[in-house]
Amino acid sequence: MSTTYPVPGQEGEYPAPRYPDVRLRVVPNERVLREADDHLGELVQQLYEQVRDEGLSIELDTSDRTRPGEARGGADGGIVLQLVLLQAFADAVVGQILDAGLDWLGRYFRRTREDRPKVIIYGPDGDVLREVELED
């Protein structure tokens, strides 16, 4: 029997449910979704491999995607991968996540002088923790 998910009605007999320490939302913009839809699972796997030893979980969140018939303004026209950290944690882990995002972008997106793909990592308070353009 799993100690992660107690049997309903018998919660007192088992340890409390275990919740992840950190959740990471991957929020790709329209261009990333359109050009790399088939590779998002690979990105999640790569991010997971970077943080699994830290006990962190990864969630792919595409809820910010424009729906049919919906018009949105203000979106960045470039290739931007936003990684939203829902809790604060060590700079070393943030660096690992950033490296995984940059590596993934480098495999699937061309780099030009005008339109360099970038990764932006936001902290739980919405502030930008790191923003890095993919180098040539």
LINLIN-V187420 format. One record per residue. N is the residue number from 1. RES is the residue in one small letter. SS is DSSP state (h for helix, s for strand, l for the rest). PSI is psi in degrees with one decimal (NA if undefined). BURIAL is # if it has 9 or more other ideal C-beta (glycine too) atoms within 8 Angstrom, else .. Layout:
BEGIN
n=N res=RES ss=SS psi=PSI burial=BURIAL
n=N res=RES ss=SS psi=PSI burial=BURIAL
END
This chain:
BEGIN
n=1 res=m ss=l psi=138.1 burial=.
n=2 res=s ss=l psi=137.9 burial=.
n=3 res=t ss=l psi=-2.2 burial=.
n=4 res=t ss=l psi=-40.1 burial=.
n=5 res=y ss=l psi=102.1 burial=.
n=6 res=p ss=l psi=154.6 burial=#
n=7 res=v ss=l psi=128.7 burial=.
n=8 res=p ss=l psi=134.8 burial=.
n=9 res=g ss=l psi=-10.0 burial=.
n=10 res=q ss=l psi=27.0 burial=.
n=11 res=e ss=h psi=-34.3 burial=#
n=12 res=g ss=h psi=-20.6 burial=.
n=13 res=e ss=h psi=-12.9 burial=.
n=14 res=y ss=l psi=160.0 burial=#
n=15 res=p ss=l psi=155.7 burial=.
n=16 res=a ss=l psi=151.3 burial=.
n=17 res=p ss=l psi=145.4 burial=.
n=18 res=r ss=l psi=130.1 burial=.
n=19 res=y ss=l psi=150.6 burial=.
n=20 res=p ss=l psi=151.1 burial=.
n=21 res=d ss=l psi=-37.1 burial=.
n=22 res=v ss=l psi=140.5 burial=#
n=23 res=r ss=s psi=138.4 burial=#
n=24 res=l ss=s psi=119.3 burial=#
n=25 res=r ss=s psi=129.6 burial=#
n=26 res=v ss=s psi=113.9 burial=#
n=27 res=v ss=s psi=89.7 burial=#
n=28 res=p ss=s psi=146.7 burial=#
n=29 res=n ss=l psi=176.6 burial=#
n=30 res=e ss=h psi=-43.0 burial=.
n=31 res=r ss=h psi=-39.6 burial=#
n=32 res=v ss=h psi=-44.2 burial=#
n=33 res=l ss=h psi=-43.0 burial=#
n=34 res=r ss=h psi=-41.2 burial=.
n=35 res=e ss=h psi=-16.7 burial=#
n=36 res=a ss=h psi=23.7 burial=#
n=37 res=d ss=h psi=-41.2 burial=.
n=38 res=d ss=h psi=-8.6 burial=.
n=39 res=h ss=h psi=5.8 burial=#
n=40 res=l ss=h psi=-36.1 burial=#
n=41 res=g ss=h psi=-36.5 burial=.
n=42 res=e ss=h psi=-39.4 burial=.
n=43 res=l ss=h psi=-46.2 burial=#
n=44 res=v ss=h psi=-42.6 burial=#
n=45 res=q ss=h psi=-43.8 burial=.
n=46 res=q ss=h psi=-41.8 burial=#
n=47 res=l ss=h psi=-42.5 burial=#
n=48 res=y ss=h psi=-43.7 burial=#
n=49 res=e ss=h psi=-30.2 burial=.
n=50 res=q ss=h psi=-33.9 burial=#
n=51 res=v ss=h psi=0.3 burial=#
n=52 res=r ss=h psi=-33.6 burial=.
n=53 res=d ss=h psi=-11.1 burial=.
n=54 res=e ss=h psi=-4.7 burial=#
n=55 res=g ss=l psi=26.9 burial=.
n=56 res=l ss=l psi=155.3 burial=#
n=57 res=s ss=s psi=158.0 burial=.
n=58 res=i ss=s psi=133.4 burial=#
n=59 res=e ss=s psi=133.8 burial=.
n=60 res=l ss=s psi=118.1 burial=#
n=61 res=d ss=l psi=111.8 burial=#
n=62 res=t ss=l psi=23.3 burial=#
n=63 res=s ss=l psi=-17.1 burial=.
n=64 res=d ss=l psi=3.4 burial=.
n=65 res=r ss=l psi=136.4 burial=.
n=66 res=t ss=l psi=133.1 burial=.
n=67 res=r ss=l psi=159.9 burial=.
n=68 res=p ss=l psi=134.0 burial=.
n=69 res=g ss=l psi=-1.9 burial=.
n=70 res=e ss=l psi=135.9 burial=.
n=71 res=a ss=l psi=135.3 burial=.
n=72 res=r ss=l psi=147.2 burial=.
n=73 res=g ss=l psi=165.4 burial=.
n=74 res=g ss=l psi=0.9 burial=.
n=75 res=a ss=l psi=147.2 burial=.
n=76 res=d ss=l psi=128.0 burial=.
n=77 res=g ss=l psi=-13.6 burial=.
n=78 res=g ss=l psi=-179.3 burial=#
n=79 res=i ss=l psi=106.2 burial=#
n=80 res=v ss=s psi=127.6 burial=#
n=81 res=l ss=s psi=114.6 burial=#
n=82 res=q ss=s psi=126.2 burial=#
n=83 res=l ss=s psi=115.3 burial=#
n=84 res=v ss=s psi=116.0 burial=#
n=85 res=l ss=s psi=124.1 burial=#
n=86 res=l ss=l psi=-9.2 burial=.
n=87 res=q ss=l psi=159.3 burial=.
n=88 res=a ss=l psi=144.2 burial=.
n=89 res=f ss=l psi=-179.4 burial=#
n=90 res=a ss=l psi=146.8 burial=.
n=91 res=d ss=h psi=-33.6 burial=.
n=92 res=a ss=h psi=-40.6 burial=.
n=93 res=v ss=h psi=-40.4 burial=#
n=94 res=v ss=h psi=-41.5 burial=#
n=95 res=g ss=h psi=-39.7 burial=.
n=96 res=q ss=h psi=-41.6 burial=#
n=97 res=i ss=h psi=-43.1 burial=#
n=98 res=l ss=h psi=-45.8 burial=#
n=99 res=d ss=h psi=-42.2 burial=#
n=100 res=a ss=h psi=-42.6 burial=#
n=101 res=g ss=h psi=-42.7 burial=#
n=102 res=l ss=h psi=-40.2 burial=#
n=103 res=d ss=h psi=-45.0 burial=#
n=104 res=w ss=h psi=-46.7 burial=#
n=105 res=l ss=h psi=-39.7 burial=#
n=106 res=g ss=h psi=-28.3 burial=#
n=107 res=r ss=h psi=-30.1 burial=.
n=108 res=y ss=h psi=-5.3 burial=.
n=109 res=f ss=l psi=135.1 burial=#
n=110 res=r ss=l psi=148.3 burial=.
n=111 res=r ss=l psi=125.3 burial=#
n=112 res=t ss=l psi=164.3 burial=.
n=113 res=r ss=l psi=-37.8 burial=.
n=114 res=e ss=l psi=-29.4 burial=.
n=115 res=d ss=l psi=79.4 burial=.
n=116 res=r ss=l psi=126.0 burial=#
n=117 res=p ss=l psi=148.7 burial=#
n=118 res=k ss=s psi=158.8 burial=#
n=119 res=v ss=s psi=131.8 burial=#
n=120 res=i ss=s psi=126.7 burial=#
n=121 res=i ss=s psi=122.6 burial=#
n=122 res=y ss=s psi=142.9 burial=#
n=123 res=g ss=l psi=176.8 burial=#
n=124 res=p ss=l psi=-20.1 burial=.
n=125 res=d ss=l psi=2.1 burial=.
n=126 res=g ss=l psi=-6.5 burial=.
n=127 res=d ss=l psi=146.7 burial=.
n=128 res=v ss=s psi=122.8 burial=.
n=129 res=l ss=s psi=-43.5 burial=.
n=130 res=r ss=s psi=146.1 burial=#
n=131 res=e ss=s psi=120.4 burial=.
n=132 res=v ss=s psi=130.4 burial=.
n=133 res=e ss=s psi=146.2 burial=.
n=134 res=l ss=l psi=129.4 burial=#
n=135 res=e ss=l psi=159.3 burial=.
n=136 res=d ss=l psi=NA burial=.
END
